[in-house]
Amino acid sequence: MQSPAQNACLLIGIADYQYIRPLPASVIADVDALRALISSQQLGFYAAEQHLYLTNEAASKAAIQAALAQLAQWATPSSTVLIYISSHGQHLANGVNAGSYLLPVETQVDSDGLIVPETAMSHQEFSHCLRQIKAKRLVVLLDLCHAGGMGEAKDTGQTAYLNGFADRHLSLLAGGSGRVIMAASRANEQSWILHNDHNSLFTKHLLAGLQGNALSVGGVIRVFDLFNYVQPRVTAEKAEQHPIFKAELEENFPIAIVPTASTHTISEQAKAETGFAYDVFVSYCKEVDEDAEWVQNQLIPALKQAGVKVCADSELGCFRLGRPLLTEMQRAVEHSRFTLAVFSPDYLQSGFTELENTMAQFLGAETNDTRFMGLIWRDCKPDLRFRSRLLLNMQVSQEFNANIQRLAYECLH
């Protein structure tokens, strides 16, 4: 897992605008709550010395640009960078200045009631700043435009504008490997603050998810898991608000680490009820030393340490001496709840491993259940049958422990 010193964040909240309608105080409460989590290391992932915070009068266009430039200086390719913005955001649908805009504290409108572009930050300017941040893991959380519990929209009052960023402009922001944009609502919707709530609806569930309520395996909160937690809860409370997700990703990467009291385990009674002798059968290329050594010396010991009962050709009592190899392979697949394929270039060329994972997938189809999982251990491109499934990327050694906990969770629940 990455060192917090490599990771950085920028939090921006603007409620008290100088020239346009203010937003509720909940905007600052949202930023303060997220800042408190990061400062106290409750997210366990971001360094306090690489944490920037801009609110109200401090959140000018120049200050925001300078803060984004500072993130670009701090970030390395291995960094995770988190940017959270709670403010006005507007989309101008037509005209010479058509586009989406973040509205800094000094944003002005002209005599026709239109935003003065020089006082706002266009999606092109924002996207340019983001491209300077070389981190392969960049998450931008946008809680733009808000409405109070009684339904009054807190916008600039100009009918030429829609709230938030247009869908196509969010996609532009997400351009680039490892870029994630989560927006609190669609461009034609409000981001709501419900009556008697201290935080906005989106950020309320965001905070809860980051503190461990999102799916957490070994205490790791990942970007997909966080959005999958937040989105349905927001819409359930307010049907008129639909959070959206834009990304260009190769992996479901961690966004926070929340300490857990104990490793996920399953009782022996629960195991007995599944009817399987083993939790997982590990299918790997046994003829290649590099694969065999990694599986036998790292993967299997780590899975066993996490409470997983493992079947493999190297494990005592699993493959019996003197018996036909094909019979033992079939028995391993049938008697294990899951077959775990360890993909590598050599694995894809092996006829024996092809047979093992084909049997596992066929059993799954017979029972209408998942019996097959896969991980990529050495860089390779599995065929379409496997690429259509979510495969765990184990090539990043810093995430080995977190990935083991995720595998354990799937095997034991």
C-alpha positions in Angstrom: 0.0 0.0 0.0 1.1 3.5 -0.8 2.8 5.6 1.9 0.6 8.6 2.9 3.6 10.9 2.2 3.1 10.2 -1.5 -0.6 11.2 -1.5 -2.1 14.7 -1.4 -5.5 16.3 -1.3 -7.2 19.7 -2.0 -10.5 20.7 -0.3 -12.5 23.7 -1.5 -15.7 25.0 -0.1 -17.4 28.3 -1.1 -20.6 29.5 0.5 -20.2 33.3 1.0 -19.9 34.6 -2.6 -19.0 38.2 -3.1 -21.3 39.0 -6.1 -23.7 36.1 -6.6 -26.2 34.3 -4.4 -24.6 32.6 -1.4 -24.8 28.9 -0.6 -25.9 27.4 2.7 -23.4 27.1 5.6 -23.6 23.3 5.1 -21.1 23.8 2.2 -18.4 24.7 4.7 -19.6 22.1 7.1 -19.0 19.5 4.4 -15.4 20.6 3.8 -14.7 20.8 7.5 -15.9 17.3 8.1 -13.8 15.9 5.3 -10.8 17.9 6.5 -11.3 16.5 10.0 -11.2 13.0 8.7 -8.0 13.6 6.8 -6.2 15.7 9.5 -6.9 13.0 12.1 -5.6 10.3 9.7 -8.9 8.4 10.0 -8.7 7.8 6.2 -5.2 6.6 6.8 -4.1 7.6 3.3 -3.3 11.3 3.0 -0.4 13.2 4.5 -1.3 16.2 6.7 1.7 18.1 5.2 0.3 17.6 1.7 -3.2 18.8 2.5 -4.6 22.1 1.1 -7.8 23.8 2.3 -9.5 26.8 0.7 -12.9 28.2 1.9 -14.9 31.3 1.1 -12.7 34.4 0.6 -9.6 32.2 0.3 -11.0 30.3 -2.6 -10.3 32.8 -5.4 -9.6 31.7 -8.9 -5.9 32.5 -8.5 -5.7 30.6 -5.2 -7.5 27.6 -6.7 -5.1 27.6 -9.7 -2.1 27.9 -7.3 -3.4 25.0 -5.2 -3.8 22.8 -8.2 -0.3 23.7 -9.3 1.0 22.8 -5.8 -0.7 19.3 -6.2 1.1 18.9 -9.5 4.5 19.6 -7.7 3.8 17.2 -4.9 2.4 14.3 -7.0 4.4 11.4 -8.4 3.1 8.7 -10.8 2.5 6.5 -7.7 0.5 9.1 -5.8 -3.2 9.2 -5.0 -4.6 12.7 -5.2 -8.0 13.6 -3.9 -9.8 16.9 -4.8 -13.1 17.8 -3.3 -15.0 20.9 -4.3 -18.3 22.2 -2.9 -19.4 25.4 -4.5 -21.5 26.9 -7.3 -21.0 25.3 -10.7 -22.7 26.3 -13.9 -23.2 25.2 -17.5 -23.8 27.7 -20.2 -25.7 25.9 -22.9 -25.1 28.4 -25.8 -23.4 31.5 -26.9 -19.8 32.5 -27.4 -18.9 31.5 -23.8 -20.7 28.2 -23.8 -19.2 25.6 -21.5 -19.1 24.5 -17.9 -17.6 26.6 -15.1 -16.5 26.4 -11.5 -17.4 29.6 -9.8 -14.7 31.0 -7.4 -15.6 33.4 -4.6 -15.1 36.5 -6.8 -17.3 35.3 -9.8 -19.2 38.2 -11.3 -22.1 38.7 -13.7 -22.3 41.4 -16.4 -25.1 43.9 -17.1 -27.0 41.2 -19.0 -26.8 38.9 -16.0 -24.3 36.5 -17.6 -21.2 35.2 -15.9 -18.0 37.1 -16.7 -15.8 34.3 -17.9 -12.6 35.8 -16.7 -13.8 35.6 -13.1 -14.8 31.9 -13.3 -12.8 28.8 -14.1 -13.9 27.1 -17.3 -13.9 23.3 -17.8 -11.0 23.8 -20.2 -8.9 25.6 -17.6 -9.8 23.1 -14.9 -9.0 20.2 -17.2 -5.6 21.8 -18.1 -4.7 22.1 -14.4 -5.7 18.4 -13.7 -3.5 17.2 -16.6 -0.5 18.8 -14.9 -1.0 16.4 -12.0 0.9 13.3 -13.0 -0.5 10.9 -10.4 -2.0 7.8 -11.9 -4.7 7.9 -9.3 -6.7 11.1 -9.3 -10.2 11.5 -7.8 -12.2 14.6 -8.1 -15.4 14.9 -6.1 -17.8 17.7 -7.2 -20.7 18.7 -5.0 -21.8 21.7 -7.2 -24.9 23.8 -6.6 -27.2 23.1 -3.7 -30.8 23.4 -2.7 -32.2 23.7 0.8 -34.7 21.4 2.4 -37.7 23.5 1.2 -36.7 23.1 -2.4 -35.3 26.6 -3.2 -32.5 26.4 -5.7 -29.4 28.3 -4.7 -28.2 29.4 -8.2 -27.3 32.6 -9.8 -30.8 33.2 -11.0 -29.9 33.2 -14.7 -32.1 30.9 -16.8 -29.4 30.5 -19.5 -27.5 28.3 -17.0 -27.9 24.8 -15.8 -26.4 23.7 -12.5 -23.2 21.8 -12.3 -21.0 20.5 -15.2 -22.4 19.1 -18.5 -22.0 15.4 -18.9 -19.6 15.7 -21.8 -17.4 18.2 -19.9 -17.2 15.8 -16.9 -16.0 13.1 -19.4 -13.3 15.5 -20.6 -12.2 16.1 -17.0 -11.9 12.3 -16.6 -9.7 11.9 -19.6 -6.4 10.2 -18.8 -5.4 6.9 -17.2 -6.5 6.6 -13.6 -8.8 9.7 -13.5 -12.1 9.5 -11.7 -14.8 12.2 -11.5 -17.7 11.8 -9.1 -20.4 14.5 -9.3 -23.2 14.9 -6.8 -25.9 15.4 -9.5 -26.6 15.7 -13.2 -26.2 19.1 -14.8 -30.0 19.7 -14.8 -30.4 18.7 -11.2 -29.8 20.3 -7.8 -27.4 18.9 -5.2 -29.7 18.8 -2.2 -29.3 19.7 1.5 -32.2 18.1 3.3 -34.1 19.7 6.1 -32.3 19.3 9.5 -29.2 17.7 7.9 -25.8 19.1 8.9 -24.2 18.1 5.6 -25.4 18.1 2.0 -27.0 14.8 0.9 -24.2 13.7 -1.4 -21.4 14.5 1.1 -23.3 13.0 4.0 -23.2 9.6 2.3 -19.7 10.2 1.0 -18.4 10.8 4.5 -20.2 7.7 5.8 -18.8 5.6 3.0 -15.3 6.8 3.6 -15.5 6.0 7.3 -16.1 2.3 6.5 -19.7 1.9 5.5 -18.8 1.4 1.8 -17.7 -2.1 1.0 -14.4 -2.5 2.9 -12.2 -5.5 2.6 -9.3 -5.4 5.1 -10.2 -1.8 5.7 -9.7 -0.7 2.1 -12.2 1.6 0.5 -12.0 1.6 -3.3 -13.4 4.1 -5.8 -16.1 1.8 -7.4 -17.1 0.6 -3.9 -17.5 4.2 -2.7 -19.7 5.3 -5.6 -21.8 2.1 -5.4 -22.4 2.9 -1.8 -23.2 6.6 -2.3 -25.3 6.7 -5.5 -28.3 4.5 -4.5 -28.5 6.1 -1.0 -28.6 9.7 -2.4 -31.3 8.8 -4.9 -33.3 6.9 -2.4 -33.5 10.0 -0.2 -34.1 12.4 -3.1 -35.3 10.9 -6.3 -34.5 14.2 -8.2 -30.8 13.8 -7.5 -28.6 11.3 -9.4 -24.8 11.2 -8.7 -22.7 10.3 -11.7 -19.4 8.7 -12.2 -16.9 9.3 -15.0 -13.6 7.5 -15.2 -10.8 6.1 -17.4 -9.5 3.3 -15.2 -7.5 0.1 -15.4 -8.1 -0.9 -11.7 -10.5 -0.3 -8.8 -7.9 1.6 -6.8 -8.0 2.4 -3.1 -9.2 5.9 -2.0 -9.0 5.4 1.8 -7.9 2.9 4.4 -10.1 2.5 7.4 -8.8 0.3 10.3 -10.9 -2.7 11.0 -11.2 -4.5 14.3 -10.5 -7.9 12.8 -10.0 -9.8 9.6 -13.2 -11.1 7.9 -13.7 -14.8 8.9 -16.4 -17.4 8.4 -17.5 -19.9 11.0 -16.8 -23.6 10.6 -20.6 -24.2 10.7 -21.1 -21.8 7.8 -18.3 -23.6 5.9 -20.0 -26.9 6.5 -23.3 -25.5 5.1 -21.6 -24.6 1.8 -20.9 -28.3 1.2 -17.3 -27.6 0.0 -14.1 -29.1 1.5 -12.1 -26.0 0.4 -12.7 -22.3 0.0 -10.6 -22.0 -3.1 -8.6 -24.1 -5.5 -5.6 -22.2 -6.9 -5.1 -22.9 -10.6 -1.6 -21.7 -11.8 1.1 -22.7 -14.2 3.1 -25.2 -12.2 5.7 -25.8 -14.9 7.1 -22.2 -14.7 9.3 -21.5 -11.7 8.4 -17.8 -11.5 4.7 -18.6 -11.2 5.1 -21.6 -8.9 7.4 -19.7 -6.5 5.0 -16.7 -6.2 1.9 -18.9 -5.7 3.5 -21.3 -3.3 5.7 -18.9 -1.3 3.5 -15.7 -1.3 -0.1 -16.2 -2.5 -1.1 -19.4 -0.7 0.6 -18.5 2.7 -1.1 -15.1 2.7 -4.5 -16.6 1.9 -4.2 -19.2 4.6 -3.1 -16.5 7.1 -6.4 -14.7 6.2 -8.4 -17.8 7.2 -9.0 -19.2 3.7 -8.9 -23.0 3.3 -6.8 -23.5 0.2 -6.6 -26.4 -2.3 -3.5 -26.6 -4.6 -1.3 -29.3 -6.0 1.4 -28.3 -3.5 -0.8 -28.5 -0.4 -0.7 -31.6 1.7 -3.6 -34.0 1.0 -5.1 -32.1 -1.9 -3.5 -33.9 -4.9 -2.9 -37.5 -3.9 0.2 -39.3 -5.2 -0.4 -42.1 -7.7 -3.8 -40.9 -8.8 -4.5 -39.7 -12.3 -3.8 -36.0 -12.6 -7.0 -35.2 -14.5 -9.1 -36.9 -11.8 -7.4 -34.9 -9.1 -7.9 -31.7 -11.0 -11.6 -32.4 -11.4 -11.9 -33.3 -7.7 -10.2 -30.1 -6.7 -12.6 -28.0 -8.8 -15.7 -29.8 -7.6 -14.8 -29.7 -3.9 -13.7 -26.1 -3.8 -16.2 -23.2 -3.6 -14.1 -21.2 -6.0 -11.4 -21.8 -8.6 -8.9 -19.0 -8.6 -6.9 -18.6 -11.8 -3.5 -16.9 -11.6 -3.1 -15.4 -15.0 0.3 -15.0 -16.6 1.6 -15.4 -20.2 2.5 -19.0 -19.4 -0.8 -19.7 -17.8 -2.6 -18.8 -21.0 -0.5 -21.3 -23.0 -1.1 -24.2 -20.6 -3.6 -26.9 -21.6 -3.9 -28.1 -18.0 -4.9 -24.7 -16.6 -7.4 -24.3 -19.5 -9.1 -27.5 -18.4 -9.3 -26.4 -14.8 -10.9 -23.0 -15.4 -13.2 -24.4 -18.1 -14.5 -27.0 -15.5 -15.0 -24.2 -12.9 -16.9 -22.0 -15.3 -19.1 -24.9 -16.5 -20.0 -25.8 -12.9 -20.9 -22.2 -12.3 -23.2 -22.2 -15.3 -24.8 -25.5 -14.1 -25.6 -24.1 -10.7 -26.2 -20.5 -11.8 -23.6 -19.4 -9.3 -20.1 -17.9 -9.4 -17.4 -20.7 -9.1 -14.5 -18.9 -10.9 -12.3 -15.9 -10.0 -9.2 -14.6 -11.6 -6.2 -12.4 -10.8 -3.4 -11.1 -13.0 0.0 -11.8 -11.5 2.2 -11.1 -14.6 1.3 -8.8 -17.4 -0.9 -10.6 -20.0 -4.1 -10.3 -21.9 -6.6 -13.1 -21.1 -9.2 -13.8 -23.8 -12.6 -12.3 -23.9 -14.2 -15.0 -21.7 -12.0 -13.7 -18.8 -11.8 -10.0 -19.7 -15.6 -9.9 -19.4 -15.1 -10.6 -15.7 -13.7 -8.4 -13.0 -10.1 -9.6 -12.5 -8.0 -8.6 -9.6 -4.7 -6.9 -10.6 -1.9 -8.3 -8.3 1.0 -6.7 -10.3 1.3 -3.8 -7.8 3.3 -5.2 -4.9 2.4 -2.3 -2.6 -1.3 -3.5 -2.7 -0.6 -7.2 -2.0 -2.0 -7.2 1.5 -5.1 -5.3 0.6 -5.8 -7.6 -2.4 -5.3 -10.7 -0.2 -8.0 -9.3 2.1 -10.3 -8.7 -0.8 -9.8 -12.3 -2.0 -10.4 -13.6 1.5 -13.6 -11.7 1.7 -14.9 -13.1 -1.5 -13.8 -16.7 -0.6 -15.4 -16.6 2.9 -18.7 -14.8 2.3 
